[in-house]
Amino acid sequence: MIFLVEEDPEGGFNARALGESIYTEADTLEELKKQVRNALECHFDDQSKMPSIIRLHIVRDEVYAYA
């Protein structure tokens, strides 16, 4: 399962699963990994249906002046 991870403008990170209604947030990337696992455990009642591989696709915006 793939999660799109973005930095929150107010601090921390947001993660949402592609193709599923799963969303979570955390202050650090390490904490976010725990939160993603927790969100998956809540979403999938049957542990056998929970994905064995989780991919975090981290998107970072960089803004710079071109002169």
C-alpha distances in whole Angstrom, upper triangle without the diagonal:
4,7,10,13,16,20,21,25,26,25,22,18,16,12,10,7,7,9,9,12,11,13,14,17,19,22,20,17,18,18,15,13,15,15,11,11,14,12,10,13,15,13,12,16,16,14,14,11,9,6,8,6,5,6,9,10,14,16,20,23,26,29,33,36,37,41
4,7,9,13,16,18,22,24,22,19,15,13,10,8,6,6,9,10,12,11,12,13,15,17,20,18,15,17,17,14,12,15,14,11,12,15,13,12,15,17,15,15,19,19,18,18,15,13,10,11,9,6,5,6,7,10,13,16,19,22,26,29,32,33,37
4,6,10,13,15,18,20,18,15,12,9,6,5,4,6,9,10,11,9,9,10,11,14,16,15,13,14,15,11,10,13,12,8,11,13,11,11,15,16,14,15,19,20,19,19,17,14,12,14,11,7,6,5,6,8,10,14,17,20,23,27,30,32,35
4,7,10,12,15,18,16,14,10,8,5,5,6,7,11,11,12,11,10,11,11,14,16,15,13,15,15,12,12,15,14,11,14,16,14,14,18,18,17,19,22,23,22,23,20,18,16,17,14,11,9,6,5,6,7,11,13,17,20,23,27,28,32
4,7,9,13,15,13,10,7,6,4,7,9,11,14,14,14,12,10,10,9,11,12,11,9,12,13,9,10,14,12,10,14,16,14,15,18,19,18,20,24,25,24,25,23,19,18,19,16,12,10,6,6,5,6,9,12,15,18,21,25,27,31
4,6,9,12,10,9,6,5,7,9,12,13,17,17,16,14,12,11,10,11,12,11,10,14,14,11,13,16,14,13,17,18,17,18,21,22,21,23,27,28,27,28,26,23,21,22,20,16,14,10,9,6,5,6,9,12,15,18,22,24,28
4,6,8,7,6,4,6,9,12,15,17,20,20,19,17,14,12,10,10,10,10,10,13,13,11,14,17,15,15,19,20,18,20,23,23,23,26,29,31,29,31,29,26,24,25,22,19,16,13,12,8,8,7,8,11,14,17,20,23,27
4,5,5,5,5,6,10,12,16,18,21,20,19,17,13,12,9,9,9,11,12,15,14,12,16,17,15,16,20,20,18,21,24,23,23,26,29,31,30,32,30,27,26,27,25,21,19,15,15,12,11,10,11,13,15,19,22,25,28
4,5,8,9,10,14,16,20,21,24,24,22,20,17,15,12,13,12,13,15,18,17,16,19,21,19,20,23,23,22,25,27,27,27,30,33,35,34,36,34,30,29,31,28,24,22,19,18,15,13,11,11,12,13,17,19,23,25
4,7,9,11,15,17,21,23,26,25,23,21,17,15,12,11,10,13,15,18,16,15,19,20,18,20,23,23,22,25,27,26,26,30,32,35,34,36,34,31,30,31,29,25,24,20,20,17,16,14,14,16,17,20,22,26,28
4,7,10,13,16,20,22,25,24,23,20,16,14,10,9,7,9,12,14,13,13,16,18,16,17,21,21,20,23,25,25,25,28,31,33,32,34,33,29,28,29,27,23,22,18,18,15,14,13,14,15,17,20,23,26,29
4,7,10,14,17,20,23,22,20,17,14,11,7,6,4,6,8,11,10,9,12,14,12,14,17,17,17,20,22,22,22,25,28,30,28,31,29,26,25,25,23,20,18,15,15,12,13,12,14,16,18,21,25,28,31
4,7,10,14,16,19,18,17,14,11,9,6,5,6,7,7,10,9,7,10,12,11,11,15,15,15,17,20,20,20,23,25,27,26,28,26,23,22,22,20,16,15,12,12,9,10,10,13,15,18,21,25,28,31
4,7,10,13,16,15,14,11,7,6,4,7,9,10,10,12,11,8,11,13,10,10,14,14,12,15,18,17,17,20,23,25,24,26,24,20,20,21,19,15,14,11,11,10,10,12,14,17,19,23,26,29,32
4,7,10,13,12,11,8,6,5,6,9,11,12,10,12,12,8,9,12,9,8,11,12,10,12,15,15,14,17,20,22,21,23,20,17,16,18,16,12,11,8,9,9,10,13,15,19,21,25,28,31,34
4,6,9,8,8,6,4,7,9,12,15,15,14,16,15,11,12,14,11,9,12,13,10,11,14,14,12,15,19,20,20,21,18,16,15,17,15,12,11,9,10,11,12,15,17,21,23,27,30,32,36
4,6,5,7,5,7,9,12,15,18,18,16,17,16,13,13,14,12,9,11,13,10,9,13,13,11,13,17,18,17,18,15,13,12,14,13,10,10,9,10,12,14,17,19,23,26,29,33,34,38
4,6,8,8,10,13,15,18,21,21,18,20,20,16,16,18,16,13,15,17,14,13,16,16,14,15,19,20,19,20,16,14,13,16,14,11,10,11,10,13,14,17,19,23,26,29,32,34,37
4,7,9,11,15,18,21,24,24,22,23,23,19,19,20,18,15,16,18,14,13,16,16,13,14,17,18,18,19,15,14,13,16,15,13,13,14,14,17,17,21,23,27,29,33,36,37,40
4,6,9,12,16,19,22,23,21,22,21,17,17,18,16,13,14,15,11,10,13,13,9,11,14,16,16,17,13,12,12,16,15,13,14,14,15,17,19,22,24,28,30,34,37,39,42
4,7,10,14,17,21,22,20,22,20,17,17,18,15,12,14,14,10,10,13,12,9,11,14,16,17,19,15,14,15,18,18,15,16,16,17,18,19,22,24,28,30,34,37,39,42
4,7,11,14,18,18,17,18,16,13,13,14,11,9,11,11,7,7,11,9,7,10,13,16,16,18,15,13,13,16,15,13,14,13,15,16,18,20,23,26,29,32,36,38,41
4,7,11,14,15,15,16,14,11,12,13,9,8,11,11,7,9,12,11,10,13,16,19,18,21,18,15,16,18,17,14,14,13,14,14,16,18,20,24,26,30,33,35,39
4,7,11,12,12,13,11,8,10,10,6,6,10,9,7,10,12,11,12,15,17,20,19,22,19,16,17,18,17,14,14,12,14,14,15,17,20,23,25,29,32,35,38
4,7,9,9,11,9,6,10,10,7,8,12,11,10,13,15,15,15,18,21,23,22,25,23,19,19,21,19,16,16,13,14,13,14,15,18,21,23,27,30,33,36
4,6,7,9,6,5,9,9,7,9,12,12,12,15,17,16,18,20,23,25,23,26,25,21,21,22,20,17,17,14,15,14,15,16,18,21,23,26,30,33,36
4,7,9,7,7,11,11,10,13,15,15,16,18,20,20,21,24,26,28,27,29,28,25,24,24,23,19,19,15,17,14,16,15,17,19,22,25,28,31,34
4,5,5,6,9,10,10,12,14,15,16,18,20,21,22,24,27,28,26,28,27,24,23,23,20,17,17,13,15,12,14,14,17,19,21,24,28,31,34
4,5,5,6,9,10,10,13,14,15,16,19,20,21,22,25,26,24,26,25,21,20,19,17,14,13,10,12,10,12,13,16,18,21,24,28,30,34
4,5,5,7,9,10,11,13,15,16,17,19,20,22,24,25,23,25,24,20,19,18,17,14,14,12,14,13,16,16,20,22,25,28,31,34,37
4,5,5,6,9,10,11,12,14,16,17,18,20,22,24,21,24,23,20,19,19,18,15,15,13,16,14,17,18,21,23,26,29,33,35,38
4,5,5,6,9,10,10,12,14,15,16,18,21,22,20,22,21,18,17,17,16,12,12,10,12,11,14,15,19,21,24,27,31,33,37
4,5,5,6,9,10,11,13,14,15,17,19,20,18,20,19,15,14,14,12,9,10,9,12,12,15,17,20,23,26,29,33,35,39
4,5,5,6,9,10,11,12,14,16,18,19,16,19,19,15,15,15,14,12,13,12,15,16,19,20,24,26,29,32,36,39,42
4,5,5,6,9,10,10,12,14,16,18,16,19,18,15,15,16,15,12,14,12,15,15,18,20,23,25,28,32,35,38,41
4,5,5,6,9,10,10,12,15,16,15,17,15,12,12,13,12,9,10,9,13,13,16,19,22,25,28,31,35,37,41
4,5,5,6,9,10,11,13,14,12,14,13,10,10,11,11,9,11,11,15,16,19,22,25,28,31,35,38,40,44
4,5,5,6,9,10,12,14,12,15,14,11,13,14,14,12,15,15,18,19,22,24,27,30,33,36,40,42,46
4,5,5,6,9,11,13,12,15,14,11,12,14,14,12,14,14,17,18,20,22,25,29,31,35,39,41,44
4,5,5,6,9,10,9,12,10,7,8,11,11,10,13,13,16,18,21,24,27,30,33,36,40,42,46
4,6,5,7,9,7,11,10,7,10,12,13,12,16,16,20,21,24,27,30,33,36,40,43,45,49
4,6,7,10,10,13,12,10,13,15,16,15,18,18,21,23,25,27,30,34,36,40,43,46,49
4,6,9,10,12,10,9,11,14,15,14,17,17,20,22,24,27,29,33,36,39,43,45,48
4,5,6,9,7,6,9,12,14,14,17,18,21,23,26,29,32,35,38,42,45,47,51
4,6,9,8,8,12,15,17,17,20,22,25,27,29,32,35,39,41,45,49,50,54
4,5,6,7,11,13,16,17,20,22,25,28,30,34,36,40,43,46,50,52,55
4,5,5,9,10,13,14,18,20,23,26,29,32,35,38,41,45,48,50,54
4,6,8,9,13,15,18,21,24,27,30,33,36,39,43,46,49,51,55
4,6,9,12,13,16,19,22,24,27,31,34,37,40,44,47,48,52
4,6,9,10,13,16,19,21,24,27,31,34,37,40,44,46,49
4,6,7,10,13,16,19,22,25,28,32,35,38,42,43,47
4,7,10,13,16,19,23,26,29,32,36,39,42,43,47
4,7,10,13,16,19,22,26,29,32,35,39,40,43
4,7,10,12,16,19,22,25,29,32,35,37,41
4,6,9,13,16,19,22,26,28,32,33,37
4,6,9,12,16,19,22,25,29,30,34
4,6,10,13,16,19,22,26,27,31
4,7,10,13,16,19,23,25,28
4,7,10,13,16,20,21,25
4,6,10,13,17,19,22
4,7,10,13,15,19
4,7,10,12,16
4,7,10,13
4,6,10
4,6
4
